[in-house]
Amino acid sequence: MKRSKWKGFFIKPKHCKTKNLSSNEISRNSLIVPAHTGKTFTIHNGKSLRNVIVLEDMVGHKFGEFSKTRIAFEYKKKKKKK
């Protein structure tokens, strides 16, 4: 579900105030702002924690987009009979 535009984007207040953001775990629904570029964040994907380095291309997206929660499905290949 999308967040209302009149509310603005979401960033946890504690991540804006701290100087060293690299050691903190950040929520998946937080928006990536230009101040985050070049820093490493820890994101929980439901099973484990994953480190993500923020690049300039990621600005404007959510942190959850870069920590997948599901494994990619592949069909099993059938063996050929001779």
Residue pairs with C-beta under 8 A, 6 or more apart in sequence:
3 9
3 10
9 31
9 33
10 29
10 30
10 31
11 30
11 31
11 33
12 26
12 27
12 30
14 24
15 21
15 24
15 26
15 30
18 24
21 36
21 39
21 41
22 39
22 40
22 41
24 41
24 42
25 41
25 42
25 43
25 44
25 49
26 41
26 42
26 43
26 63
27 63
28 43
28 44
28 62
28 63
28 64
28 67
29 62
29 63
29 64
30 62
30 63
31 60
31 61
31 62
32 54
32 58
32 59
32 60
32 61
32 62
32 63
33 59
34 59
36 54
36 59
37 54
37 55
37 56
37 58
37 59
38 53
38 54
39 53
39 54
40 51
40 52
40 53
40 54
41 51
41 52
41 54
41 63
42 49
42 50
42 51
42 52
43 49
43 50
43 51
43 52
43 63
43 64
43 66
43 67
44 50
44 67
45 67
45 68
45 69
46 69
50 67
52 63
52 66
52 67
58 66
